[in-house]
């Protein structure tokens, strides 16, 4: 549903009409008539400023956020320095910033947008003034049927436009962040902007603009933008419409990585979101990344992605079954406390945020075929809910481990779908316990091919997107090559999954280290995260936390205790 907001102009002080290269003072331009009408974009997510056509993209931002405006600011499409100064003026006036590429055609987007807005007043900053030698100038068409003020952009003129009570601040390398933080007492200027024009003309002083009487901002709209020059015009137009902007680095455009972006996108009352900038426009699966951020779910330490900013320390086993691992040695409350204790030993050893975790064996390998003949006991999924919810309440993660026997990993994963809908629950596949049709546990060591792993990964990624979940931790257990015989074919670049190979051999440290070194160096083209397991009784000896962090290289991203 489209809605509008109305922002009324206060009278604008008389502005001298100055043509570049002309002398003297023309008649003052009349104040623009009528209200500024801002509007909420029709789509829940609107992507702006992809960096392909600056003029058209500035028009798209104006069309998305303004139903009408009696005035607009125009700057040259090929002059980033002028755009910074013009952006501040547009934000102060609460009107759109449009770019002019200097080309005129029958369907010129700039002129069409000025007509749609009903902009009878145009303030052109840094755009060539009306021609005095009979040749066309870029601003001639801007003045057809409109009151045009064309002002050379320099520090002096910008100060006169905004008034002496506004401080000019150099934008430096962060003009987008500057615009996002702009207030009534400051304006941005590019460092390349001269102090005063050098056209040799006499320049009548410009009285300061009184500005706009701001109405209610678009409180149900928020935006994220990348710190890129191409983002400046759309960010200015958004800020002019009262939209708050959270800034992301151009080389880190995923809002899931930013606690501030997640908080802004999930703020109460927000229904519509903007994504501004070329890097955001190019971000893979952007719609899902914004939607998952909008849920507000965050890991301890902030953000929604586990790696590289976090590491995990987990306890392995099945509730109520001590023989399967230390997770079964105590009840849920004591397990939460014990997991936190293990993680606390690692926090002084790393700059990453250490997250405690449970790895719960959800389907347990069996020595007998069982009623279904699959050599796997599928435990009651509902019994794990108290453990999952207690872990989530304590800021801990949960991984559900599958030991499918002669069953299929995908079949067993689908049976756990309700549990995998929790934002802090991931999935582990244990190929040791994936049997062929004639194999038996403890007689043969199982294995799984890349095709089956990829089918599970595809399904888990689709589930993550369908329910706006943060990326899932996807763990593959391995302690010999044969368990993942074609590991090089496993897909590892899904943004929905963080794929980790957990190297979980046991025994003497020289053998464990040799296995670790071989398996972490096995592949050249893939990008896995890595897991290490400390066996409390079987390792000879078990490494201390300090030794685990200093003697295991690469440093593990997940450390599990069994």
N, C-alpha and C positions, 0 to 999 in steps of 0.2 A: 504494500500500500504506500502510495506517495504522500508525503506530508510536507508542509512548508512552514518556515519560520520567517518572521518579518523583522528586519533591522532598519530603523529609520535614520536617515541622514540628518545630522545637525547642519546648519548652513555652513557652506564652505566659503572661506574668505576669498575675496576676489583674487584671481590668479592671472598675472599678466600673460597674454598670448605672445610667446617668443618664438620666432622662427629662427632656426640655426642659420647664421650668416646674415641676419637682418639686424637693423639697428632700431633703437627707439622702443616705445611701449605701445602695444595695441590695446583695444578696449578689454576690460576685464571679462572673463568668461562667466556666464550666469551659473548660479548654483544648480546642480542637477535636481530634477523634480522626481517625486515618487519614492516608494519604498524599495529597499533591497530585500529580496525574498530568497532565503536559503532553503534548501530542501534535502531530505534524507534520500540517498540513492536507493533505487528500486531493488537492487540485488543485495544479498547479505554480505557478499564480498565483492568489492570493486577494485580492479587492478589498474593503476595509473602510471604514466611516465615510464614506458618500456624502453625509452631511449632510441626510438626509430624515427619519429617525425615530431620534432619539438613543437612546431606550431599546432599541429593537429592534437597532440597530447595535452597541450595547455588548454585547448578548446574542450577536450573531453573532460578534464578536471572541472572546468567551469560549468559544463552542462550537467555533470553529475551532482553538483553541490549548490547551484544557484538556479532558481526558477526565473529570476529576473533581477536586473540591477540597472539603475539609471546611469551608472558610471563604471568604468573599467580602467585598469592600468595596463599599458602595453610596453613591452621591452623588445629589443632585437633578439631574434632566435639564435644568432651567431655570436652573442656577446655575453658570456657567463658573468663577467664582472658587473655589467649593467643590470643583469637579472637579479643579482643579489640586492643591489640598492632598490630596484623596483619592487622586489618581493617585500621589503620592509614597508614601503609606501602602501602596497596593496593590503598588507595585514593591518596597518594603522587605519586605513580608510574602510576596511571590512568589505572590500570588493574584489572581484576576480583579477588575477594576473594572467594576461594573454601574451603570447609571443608572436612576433611578426617576422616572417622569413623574407619579406621584401618582394615576394612574387604575388602578382595579382592575376586572377583568372575568373572565369564566369562563376565558379562555385568556390570562391576563396573561403576557407574555413574560418579565418579570423573575422572577416566582414560579416559572414553569415551568423557567427556567434554574437557579435555586437548587435546585430539586428534582433536576434532571438531574445537577448537580454533586455532589449529596449534601452541600450546604453546611449543616451544622448550626449554624454560628456565623456571624453577620452583624454586621459593623461598619458602622453607618450614620452617615455623617459629613455633618452639615448637613441631614439629613432630619428632618422634624417627629417628635418623640418620641411615645410612646403617649398617647392622649387621657386627660385627667383629668376631663373634664366630660360624659362619656357620649357624645360625638360621636366618630366614627371619625377616626383620623389615618392618614397615609400609611404609617407604620411598623407599625401594628397587624398588618396581614397579613404583614409581614416576620417578625414574632415568632411566628407560629403554627407550632408544632412546631419552632422553632429558638431558639437562645440569641441574643438580640438585644442589642447594645450600641449605643445611639443617643447620639451625642456632638455637641453644638454645635461647629461648626468655627470656631475662632479660633486665633491664634498660640500662645497658652498651651496649649490642649488638644493641638494638633498636636505641640508640643515635648514634652509629657508622654507622648504616645503613642509617640513615636519615641525619646525619651531625650535626655539632655543632651549626649551625644557626637555628635549629629546637628545640623548647622548648617542653619538655615532660610535659604534664598536666594530673593529675589524673582524671579519668573519673567519679569517685564517683558513685552515684546512677543514673546518667543520661548519659550513654555512647551513646545512640542514639542521644540525643540532642547535645552532643559533636561532633559526626561525622557530624551532619547536619551543624554545625557552623565551622567545621574544615577549616583552611586556610594553606597556604604554610609555615607559621612560627610556627605552632603548631602540635603536635601529641598527641594522647591519650595513657595513660598507666593505667592498672588496679592497684589498690592499693596492690593487692596480688602479683604482679610481683616483683621478687627479684632484688636487685641491681646488682648482678653478679651471674653467674652460680657457682654451688658447686660440679661439676663433677670431680674436681681435675686435669683436663687436662690443658696443656699449650694452651693458646688461642691467636692465631695470630690476630692482629688488622684488622678490616674490614674498608677499605676506605669508605667514604660516597658515597651514590648513587647520581648521578647527577640529577636523576628524569626524568620526561617526558616533552617534549615540548607540552604543551596543545593545542589542536585544538579548534574548535568551539564547545561549549557545546550543549547538546541536549535541545535547548531552547523551543521546542514544547512538552517536557515531564516534568511533575512535579509529586511529590509523597507526600503522607502522611504516617507516620509510628508511631506505638505505642512504648512507652518507655518500651521495654522488651528485655531481653537478646537475645531471638531468632530473634529479628529484626536486630541485629548488622551486620551479614554477608551480607544480602541483601541490607541494607542501605549503607554499604561500597561499594558494587558493583555499586549501583545506583550513589553514589557520584563520584566514579571513572569514570563513564560514563558522568559526568557533569550534573546529575539530581538534582535539588534542592529538599530538603526534609523539610516538616513541621511536627513537632512532636506533637503527642497527648498523653495524659496520658492513661495508660493501662486500668484504670477504667472509662475512658470517651472517648471511641474510635469513637464516632459519629462525623464526620467532621461538621455536621450541627450546633454543639454547639460552634465551634471555628471560630471566625471572621478571624483569621490568615489563617486557613485552607481554608475557603471559598474564601478569597482573592487570595490565591495561586492557588486553583483549577480552578478559573474563570479568571486567568490572561490572558491578550491578547496573542494570538499566541499559547496557550496551546491546544493541540489536544489529548494528550494521558496522562493517569494518572496511577500511581502506588499506591497500598494499601499494606503496609508492616507490618506484625506482626500478631501473633495469635489472639489478641483481635479484630483487624480489620477483619481478615478472618472469625471470628465467628459472626461478627455484622449482625444482622437481616436486610434484605433489603439493603445491602451495596451498590449495584449498583445504586439504586434509591437515596440513601443518597449522594453518590458522584455526581450523575448527577444533583440533585437539588442544591448542593453546587456549582457546576460548572456554574450555571446560575448567581451567584454573588448576588442574592437577599438576603438582610439582614434586620432584624428588627432594629428599633432604639435601640442603646445600643449593637448591634452586635449579630451575630448568626441568626439561622433560626427557632429555637424552642422558643415558647412563655414562657414556664415554665420550671424550677422554677426561672430563672434569671430575668424575667419580671413580671409585673402585669399590668392589664388593667383597665382603668376608661372610661366608655362609656356613651353616651347619647342615649336614646331610643326614637323611634318614626318613623314617615313617613314624608319625605319631603312634605311640603305644607299642612300638616294636623295637626294643633296644638292640636286638641282634642285627638290625639293618643299619644302624648308625646312631650317632649321639643325639640326633633330633628326637629319637624315641625314648630317651632316658629320663625325661621329666615332662611335666604337664606344660600347657601352652604358656602360662605366665612365666614359669621358670625358664622356658625355652627362649622367650623374648629377652629376658634378662641375660641369659647366658650368651645369646648371639650378640647382644650389645657389648658384653664384656670382651668377646673375641675381637670385635671391630675396634673397640677402644684401644687395644694394644697396637693397632696399626696406624691410628691417626697421627701420633707424633712422628711417624716415619715417612710421611708423604705430605705433599701440598694438596693432594686431591681429597675430596670429601669421601670418607669411608662409610659405606652403607651396610649395616647388618642385614643378613638374609637367611631364609630357610630354603633349602632344596629338598622338596618333599617327593619321595618316591610314590607316585600316584597309582602306577600299575607295576606289580612286583613279579619278577621272573619266578617261575615255579618249576620244580623238578618233575612234576607229573602233568599230563595233558589237561586234566580238568574236564569239567562237563562240556566245555565248548571246544576242547581239543587244541587250544592255542598256547599252552604252557605259560600263561600269564594270568595273574589274579588282578582283576579290575576292582579296586577298592571303592567304597562308597564315597562319591565325590562330595556329598553333603557333609561328610565328617570333617572335611578339610576347611569348610567355611569359617568356623571359629578361629582357626589358625591363620587363615588369610586375613581376616578382619582384624585380629589382634596385631598381626605384623603391620598392617597398613596404619593402624592407629598409632603405632610406635615409630613410624617412619622407617619401616623395614620392608625389604623386597621379598618376593616369593617366586621360586622357580618350581614348576611341576615337571617331574622326571618320568619318562616312559620307558618301561622294560617290556616290550610287546610280545616276546616269544615268537610264535609262528603267525601272529597277527600282523597288522600293518600299522606303522606309526600314524598315518593320517586318520585311520579309523579310530584309534585310541585318542588322538588329539581332539577330534570332533566331539567325542563323548564328554570332554572336559570344557566345552565351549562356555558354559555359564561361569566357570571359574576364571577363564582367560579373559572375560570381559572386565575384570577388575583392572584398573590402570597399573597397579604395581605387581602384576602376576605375569611371568614369562614362562617359556617352555624349554625343556631339555629332552633330547633324543639320545638314548644310550645304545649304540649299535652292538655292544658286547652281548646284549640280550635280545638281539633281533635274529631269530633263527630261520634257516632255510627249511623246506618241507620235511627233510629227513634228519635234521639236526636236533640235538638235545643239550640243554644247559649243563655246563661244567664238563661236558664231553668235547664240545666245540665252542670256540669263541665266535660270536656272531658278527655280522657286518651288514651294512646297508649301502645301496648305491645312490649316486647323486640324484637320479631321477626321483626316487622316493623322497629324499630330503627336500628337493625343490618343490615337490607337490605340497609337502607340509608347509614349507616357507611361503608358497603362494597363498595357501589357505589362511595362514596366520596373518599375513600382510593384509589380505582382503578383510578379515575380521577386524583388524586394527583400524582400517579406514572406515569401515561401515559403522563403527561405534565411536568414532572420533577419539580413539585411545592414543596415548603417547606411544612412541616406539617400544616394541617388545624385545626383551632379551631372548635370544634364540641360541641355545647351547647345544653343541655337538660333542659328546664324549668320545675320547680316542686315547689309546695307549699303544697301538701298533698300526702300521700302514694298512693292513688288511681290513680293519674295521670301517674305514672310509676309503675304499680302493680307488675311487676316481674323484677324490676331494677337489681336484682342480676344476671340476665341472659344477661345483656347488655355487649357486648364485649368492654373492655377498654384498651386492650394491643396492639392495632394497632400502630405501630410507625408512620404511616402516619397521625394520628389524635391525637389531645390533647382534651380529652373528659372531659367536665366540666358540673356539675349540678348547675344550676342557681336557687337558692331558693329565689323566688320573691314574698313572701307574703307582705301584707301591714297592717297598723293599729298600735296598741299600741306596744311599745317595748317589754314588757314582753311576749306577744304572739308571736311576731316575733322571739325573742330569743329562745323561747321554740320550735318553728317549726324548726329553724336552728339547734339547738342541736339534735333534734330527727332525722332529715333527714341526717345530716352529720355523724351520728353514726349508720345509718340503716344497712349498709353493712360491712362485715368484710373482704371479699376476693377481693374487687375491689379497684381500685386506681383512684378516680376521683379528678379533680381539682374543686374548689368551687367558686360560684358567689353569691353576695349579692346585693339586690336592695334597693336604697333609694328613696322613693316616696316623692316628694317635698310637695305635698298638703295632701296626705292621711296618712302619718306616724304621730304618736302622741307620742313624737315629732320625726322629722327626725334627725338622728345622724349627727353630724359634721364629717369632715374627721378624726380628732383626735379620736373621739369616735368610729367611724367605725373601725379604726385600733386597738384600745385597748380593745373594749368591745365585738367584734365579734370574736369568737374563734371556729375553726381555722381561722386564718386571711384570708380573701377572696383573691382569685387570680384575680377575676373580680368584679368590683363595678360599678353598672349601676344606672344612674339617670333617673327617669321618672316623 
